[in-house]
């Protein structure tokens, strides 16, 4: 009996460990028919959003449209097993697509390798508990990057709205050539693109001001509101379908005023490891040369994890260390993750009342069905319609209010924001790295130059407003010289260490030098408010002339 009692907690602990690694075991035993109905509704609704977005984001990444679909189903399946949030739907995003476009040279082989290696890096960061590194990327840096990305991606689609070809992808060259060749605009593409934009904006605004459906209302009113809500939610799919039908009608009549997506291969590519070499016309590019995406291997995993953290905070989800994105990286064709802020897919999932991550299975299945049976219809989708979908998806990422907010809260934070925003138009990695460096310099400056509060208690009381670290030693020394030692006669000082939580060796040596200088001038330097471990450090250093009191009042007596 006693042995059985000991085995029971062990089995329970083992089961909880398995649940921790496979969260599907938490909800699968309780799965019900009611949950299935809601998950089915959410999965289909999200699928109608995912398919047109996947086609559009492949264009942003500079890859054939089928790669957007390849990247949209595996994450749904794997996340169902390993994910902890019912709302998340993994897939390509505008931010990740832009980064892939910057680092993968518009080559599917490089995009696949970049995705796989980024997933490996994210997995390693999760296993090694390196999430604290993300804390050094400040909100102004993220806002600057996402706002610049919104402008870059939106303007990148202007050429498709206008029907222009052979426009460079570098932002400044793109602006120059677009305005230079604006006279070559194709009227059909421009008209269709603007109509699609207007419809998408109108449906988005309609959904944003849509009143909640109440059970007490008449059935006809509830049904009509449900139809309007469904239309606004599936607006991307409906607009792409409408544009495709218009293009097909012109094709049947023997004319085609639109630039079409073109042939899309049917079915799935072979499931295999990513290419670690690439065969070209007369040579083979080895792995060492393919990893010229090294800058991307620093930026893409970081931004992917930041997306995960942002979506987790927005929806109150589990840890960012969930592993769903890593197995999918073996077969995905563009980097994928959640999105900054309220990702449209995740928001739709939540609003449709999804109950478990099983909703992702329905979404992934819908993508697979589109690859199996709808690719021939993708030929007729105008690029102008996909461009409209992209612009409407990324426009909300531009946050104009952040400039005014930072001006009111802390104007110094405008520096990393503006540095990141402007340099991202040159190169994405330069903007992100420069923004992080500027934020780091501002952070280090506050550590090296802590504010020191001065007051009189019979003697001069000096209180550092924050902790003392080795860069702050010279600042403390200068303040004591200015206010105590350089005056005539020299003054005694009480150093209130209430806010000092730790000391390093350099600080201890600096305090020892100050004690000697005070002794030479015939005045005292007294310490007060020392925390227990800080006091222990100073006592173990055996400083000559060291005096301390528990409180400022006792030190001043």
Secondary structure, DSSP 8 states (H G I E B T S, - for coil): -HHHHHHHHHHHHHHHHHHHH-THHHHGGG--HHHHHHHHHHHHHHHHHHHHHHHHHHHHTTS-HHHHHHTTTHHHHHHHHH---SS---EE-HHHHHHHHHHSTT-HHHHHHHHHHHHHHHHHHHHTT-GGGGGGS-HHHHHHHHHHHHHHHHHHTHHHHHT--S--SSHHHHHHHHHHTGGG--HHHHHHHHHHHHHHHHHHHHHHT-----TTS-HHHHHHHHHHHHHHHTHHHHHHHHHHHHHHHHHHTT---S-B------S--------SSEE-SS-EE-HHHHGGGHHHHHHHHHHHHHHHHHHHHHHT---TT--HHHHHTTT-SS-EE--SSS-HHHHHHHHTT--STTHHHHHHHHHHHHHHHTHHHHTT-BHHHHHHHHHHHHGGG--THHHHHHHHH-TTHHHHHHHHHHHTTT-HHHHHHHHHHHHHHHHHHHHHT--EEEEESSSEEEEESS---GGGHHHHHHHHIIIIISSSS---EEEE-TT-----HHHHHHHHHHHHHHHHTT--EEEES--HHHHHHHHHTT-TT--EESSHHHHH-
